[in-house]
Amino acid sequence: MNESNRWLIAPVAMIAPALLPTSAFAVDYLSFEQAQRALFPEASAFIERPLNLSGEQRKVIASASPTRTRLPERVWEVRRGDQRIGWF
């Protein structure tokens, strides 16, 4: 391959994907309650709890995260009868 042909390949390689037909697809999102049930099908209750992080805790999370993150204001304790089985 000569030098002039090599320089033609890069622009063609960048443009070609844009000319290909794209596929479309539908997405069904879960509701909040459906997501809870999907992750914890055995749960008997989801109890809302406030999440009160201090300024220092927020700084630690922000510095550890590779992206800017919006921190939740609440979480849900997941229970099966008397037993806590997780957090949502």
C-alpha positions, -999 to +999 in steps of 0.1 A: +000+000+000+015+033-010+015+065+012-014+083-006-037+053-003-030+051+035-043+087+040-075+079+022-084+049+045-087+070+077-114+094+063-133+066+047-132+045+079-146+074+099-174+082+075-185+047+066-202+039+099-223+070+096-237+058+063-248+024+076-284+021+085-292+023+122-316+000+139-344+012+161-357-006+191-383+001+218-373+001+255-397-007+283-386+008+316-396-005+350-416+016+374-401+023+408-422-005+424-415-029+396-377-023+400-380-030+438-399-062+432-375-073+404-344-069+427-361-083+458-389-106+448-389-122+483-394-089+501-425-083+522-419-046+528-400-016+515-396+010+543-385+045+532-356+059+552-341+093+550-304+094+540-287+122+560-251+124+548-228+150+564-208+174+543-177+154+549-194+122+538-206+139+506-170+151+499-156+116+503-182+102+479-176+130+454-138+125+454-141+087+451-166+088+422-152+091+387-182+111+376-204+138+391-230+120+411-263+132+424-267+117+459-300+102+470-320+118+498-336+086+508-332+048+506-355+019+513-349-008+538-360-041+523-376-065+548-388-101+547-410-104+578-388-093+608-355-096+589-337-069+569-326-084+537-311-054+519-313-018+509-328-003+478 
